[in-house]
Amino acid sequence: MPDPSVVGTVFTLSPNAGSSNPVVLQSLTPAVWAVDTDTSSVSFLAEGTCSFTGDRAGNGNYEPAPQLVVTVTVTKQPQSITFDPALPSEALPNSCIQLTLPLADGTVRTALFKFK
């Protein structure tokens, strides 16, 4: 599992079989990430440090496995701003450029920038 991981990412874990008893996963920081015990997947929900445990019972041939604790740092996704077409590398004084800005909610805003 990558460390750091990114908010919004989902990983499916594949605990090894050993005694063939299931590995029981539990989130110690449910506000940061959630564990889906049905699918053995983890979802990173928020920025922060998150931990989970893995436990497996023993059987007639195997002792219980020592508890495993995993801690991962979760960060926000990086973002960048680009312009298409690219902005001019030079601009004349008092010239203007109009930019169209698509917003996350689907609306579009237009902005006029004046160079001094």
N, C-alpha and C positions, 0 to 999 in steps of 0.2 A: 504494500500500500504506500503510495507516494507521501512523503512528508516534506514540505507542506502539501496539503490537499486544498481544493478550491470549493467554495460554497456552491451548491447546486449539483455537485458530482455524486454519482451513485456507484458503489462498488459491490460486486458479489464476491463474498468470501468463500473459499473452499477449504474448510478445516479437514485435516487428514483423518483417516478412518481409525487407526489404532485398534481399540477394543470393539469397534463397530458401534459403540454407543454414540449418540449424537453429541456434538459440541454445542453447549448452550451459551449463546452470546447475550450480553446485557450491557446497555449503554450506562456509563456512570455520569454522563453529561448530556442528558436528553435535550437540553435547549440548543446544543451545538450540533449534535447528530443523533440520528435515530437508527435503531437496529430492527430490521424485519426478521423475526425469528423463523418465519415460514420459508423465506427465500435465502436466508443467510446473507442479506445485503445490508449495507450501511448507506445512509443518505446524509451528506453534510448540509446542515441547515443554516448555520450562522458562523460568523468569524469567531475564532477563539481556540482554546486548547480542549481537545476531547479525548476521552478514554473509554475503553470498553474492556470487558472481561470475557474470557473463554473458559468454560469449565466442562469436564467430561467425567462422568462417573465410571467406576471400575465395574468389573464383572467377575465371574469365576476364574478367569485367566489373567486379568489385568488389575493392577492397583488403580485408584482414581488418578487422573492426570493432575499435575500441579496447575494451579490456576495461572492463566496467562493474562497479563494486563498490557494493553496496547494503548499508547498515547500518540496522538497526531495533532499537528498544528493545522488549523483550517484558516485560509486567507480568502479575501474577496477576490473575484475575478478581475484581472487587469483590463483596462479599457484604453482606448486611444482615440484621437480625433484626426481625421484625414479630410482633405478637401479634394473634390473632384468636380471640375478640373482644379489642378493645383493652383495655389495662390501665386501671383507674380513674385519674383525674387526682389524686384524693385518697383516702386510706385512713385508717380509724380505727386508733388505737394498738392493738396486739395482734391486729389482724385478719389473716386469712390469705388467700392466693390460691393455687390449684392450677393449675399449667401442665403441659400435655402437650407433650413435646419429641420430634418425629420425628427420628431420627438418619439419617445418610447410609447406614448399612448396612441400613436398613429397620426396625430395631427402634424402639420408642417408650419413652420414659422419662417418668415423672411426677415433678414437683418441687413441693414445698410451700414457699411463701415467707411469712414472718411479718413484718409491719410493726411496728416498735418505736415 
